[in-house]
Amino acid sequence: MSTKYKTSKEVPTESFIKRLHELAKLVRLPKNDPIRIFSMRIPAEHDHCLDLVMSGSAIRLASLEKENEYQAKIINDRDGMIKEQREDLIKISNLLDRTTGVSSDD
């Protein structure tokens, strides 16, 4: 991999995903397979070292989860506002119909 990233924040999500898939394959190898050994490199490689990849991925996933929750709240709030505005428009339309004697459906 590389030492071009100085922190886990700098590693692109795609790099974490690729490395996690590689690590998942290694975990499935027999226990005595020498390739199964997880190495930590010096200097540390934020897109390779198991502890840094897993830690960075966990932090990234938590951040994405928080962002998704925030976006869902915004959507729910907008949906609620749209529903209220629609109800208000219906009330106004009904009030106009009663005061003018003309139906808005005509």
FENCORRA-V823104 format. One record per residue. N is the residue number from 0. RES is the residue in one small letter. SS is DSSP state (H for helix, E for strand, L for the rest). PSI is psi in radians with two decimals (none if undefined). D_CENTER is the distance of its C-alpha to the mean C-alpha in whole Angstrom. Layout:
# FENCORRA-V823104
n:N res:RES ss:SS psi:PSI d_center:D_CENTER
n:N res:RES ss:SS psi:PSI d_center:D_CENTER
This chain:
# FENCORRA-V823104
n:0 res:m ss:L psi:-2.20 d_center:25
n:1 res:s ss:L psi:2.92 d_center:26
n:2 res:t ss:L psi:0.39 d_center:26
n:3 res:k ss:L psi:-0.23 d_center:25
n:4 res:y ss:L psi:2.21 d_center:22
n:5 res:k ss:L psi:-0.37 d_center:23
n:6 res:t ss:L psi:2.82 d_center:20
n:7 res:s ss:H psi:-0.50 d_center:17
n:8 res:k ss:H psi:-0.53 d_center:15
n:9 res:e ss:H psi:-0.35 d_center:17
n:10 res:v ss:L psi:2.22 d_center:16
n:11 res:p ss:L psi:2.55 d_center:14
n:12 res:t ss:H psi:-0.66 d_center:11
n:13 res:e ss:H psi:-0.63 d_center:13
n:14 res:s ss:H psi:-0.72 d_center:16
n:15 res:f ss:H psi:-0.80 d_center:14
n:16 res:i ss:H psi:-0.83 d_center:14
n:17 res:k ss:H psi:-0.82 d_center:17
n:18 res:r ss:H psi:-0.67 d_center:19
n:19 res:l ss:H psi:-0.68 d_center:17
n:20 res:h ss:H psi:-0.74 d_center:19
n:21 res:e ss:H psi:-0.80 d_center:22
n:22 res:l ss:H psi:-0.65 d_center:22
n:23 res:a ss:H psi:-0.69 d_center:21
n:24 res:k ss:H psi:-0.71 d_center:24
n:25 res:l ss:H psi:-0.64 d_center:26
n:26 res:v ss:H psi:-0.55 d_center:26
n:27 res:r ss:L psi:-0.14 d_center:27
n:28 res:l ss:L psi:2.74 d_center:30
n:29 res:p ss:L psi:2.63 d_center:34
n:30 res:k ss:L psi:-0.58 d_center:34
n:31 res:n ss:L psi:0.04 d_center:37
n:32 res:d ss:L psi:2.15 d_center:35
n:33 res:p ss:H psi:-0.43 d_center:35
n:34 res:i ss:H psi:-0.41 d_center:32
n:35 res:r ss:H psi:-0.33 d_center:30
n:36 res:i ss:L psi:2.26 d_center:31
n:37 res:f ss:L psi:2.16 d_center:28
n:38 res:s ss:L psi:2.66 d_center:29
n:39 res:m ss:L psi:2.31 d_center:28
n:40 res:r ss:L psi:2.67 d_center:29
n:41 res:i ss:L psi:2.13 d_center:31
n:42 res:p ss:L psi:2.74 d_center:30
n:43 res:a ss:L psi:2.43 d_center:27
n:44 res:e ss:L psi:1.88 d_center:24
n:45 res:h ss:L psi:-0.29 d_center:21
n:46 res:d ss:L psi:0.20 d_center:20
n:47 res:h ss:L psi:-0.87 d_center:22
n:48 res:c ss:L psi:2.22 d_center:23
n:49 res:l ss:H psi:-0.86 d_center:22
n:50 res:d ss:H psi:-0.69 d_center:21
n:51 res:l ss:H psi:-0.67 d_center:20
n:52 res:v ss:H psi:-0.82 d_center:17
n:53 res:m ss:H psi:-0.72 d_center:16
n:54 res:s ss:H psi:-0.84 d_center:16
n:55 res:g ss:H psi:-0.69 d_center:14
n:56 res:s ss:H psi:-0.73 d_center:12
n:57 res:a ss:H psi:-0.75 d_center:12
n:58 res:i ss:H psi:-0.77 d_center:11
n:59 res:r ss:H psi:-0.76 d_center:8
n:60 res:l ss:H psi:-0.74 d_center:7
n:61 res:a ss:H psi:-0.73 d_center:8
n:62 res:s ss:H psi:-0.77 d_center:7
n:63 res:l ss:H psi:-0.67 d_center:3
n:64 res:e ss:H psi:-0.76 d_center:5
n:65 res:k ss:H psi:-0.75 d_center:7
n:66 res:e ss:H psi:-0.72 d_center:6
n:67 res:n ss:H psi:-0.73 d_center:5
n:68 res:e ss:H psi:-0.73 d_center:9
n:69 res:y ss:H psi:-0.79 d_center:10
n:70 res:q ss:H psi:-0.70 d_center:10
n:71 res:a ss:H psi:-0.69 d_center:11
n:72 res:k ss:H psi:-0.74 d_center:14
n:73 res:i ss:H psi:-0.78 d_center:15
n:74 res:i ss:H psi:-0.78 d_center:15
n:75 res:n ss:H psi:-0.72 d_center:17
n:76 res:d ss:H psi:-0.75 d_center:19
n:77 res:r ss:H psi:-0.74 d_center:20
n:78 res:d ss:H psi:-0.72 d_center:21
n:79 res:g ss:H psi:-0.73 d_center:23
n:80 res:m ss:H psi:-0.72 d_center:25
n:81 res:i ss:H psi:-0.73 d_center:25
n:82 res:k ss:H psi:-0.78 d_center:27
n:83 res:e ss:H psi:-0.76 d_center:29
n:84 res:q ss:H psi:-0.69 d_center:30
n:85 res:r ss:H psi:-0.79 d_center:31
n:86 res:e ss:H psi:-0.71 d_center:33
n:87 res:d ss:H psi:-0.74 d_center:35
n:88 res:l ss:H psi:-0.67 d_center:36
n:89 res:i ss:H psi:-0.74 d_center:37
n:90 res:k ss:H psi:-0.78 d_center:39
n:91 res:i ss:H psi:-0.75 d_center:41
n:92 res:s ss:H psi:-0.76 d_center:41
n:93 res:n ss:H psi:-0.69 d_center:43
n:94 res:l ss:H psi:-0.77 d_center:45
n:95 res:l ss:H psi:-0.72 d_center:46
n:96 res:d ss:H psi:-0.73 d_center:47
n:97 res:r ss:H psi:-0.66 d_center:50
n:98 res:t ss:H psi:-0.53 d_center:51
n:99 res:t ss:H psi:-0.33 d_center:52
n:100 res:g ss:L psi:0.12 d_center:53
n:101 res:v ss:L psi:2.26 d_center:51
n:102 res:s ss:L psi:2.44 d_center:48
n:103 res:s ss:L psi:-0.19 d_center:45
n:104 res:d ss:L psi:-0.28 d_center:45
n:105 res:d ss:L psi:none d_center:48
